[in-house]
Amino acid sequence: MAERSIPDDAIEERFITASGPGGQNVNKVASAVQLRVNVFRLGLSPESYRRLKTIAGSRLTREGVLVILAQRFRTQEANREDARARLTAMLDKADERDARRIKTKPSKAARARRVDAKKARSAVKAGRGRVTGD
């Protein structure tokens, strides 16, 4: 897809201490990034917004803020790039259209087979009635 431009006023970055790799450094340096994006400022079409809501799941708040937490790497810069790449991938996936469904209908022979199968099954079940003593 084309390079996506995300307005600066729609993004807020917070650096927090990360869990995971980093040794003693992990307790001292805020290397994880929490990317908060106001999706209403992105100018998405209604269909893209609907798909983004599905893709984002619980990462999208009621106020329309998408929260992405990136802490895979040991440096702020690498985590920042990772978060922005994940945001771009998510938005690109939301812009993809669903494949159109082509309506099909069963053939005449298939409908006849279905009716015959139903009649045969009905006959089997009809034979399971109460047994009357003569």
Secondary structure, DSSP 8 states (H G I E B T S, - for coil): -------GGGEEEEEE---SS-GGGGGT---EEEEEEEGGGGT--HHHHHHHHHHHGGGB-TTSEEEEEE-SSSSHHHHHHHHHHHHHHHHHHHHS-----------HHHHHHHHHHHHHHHHHHHTTS-----
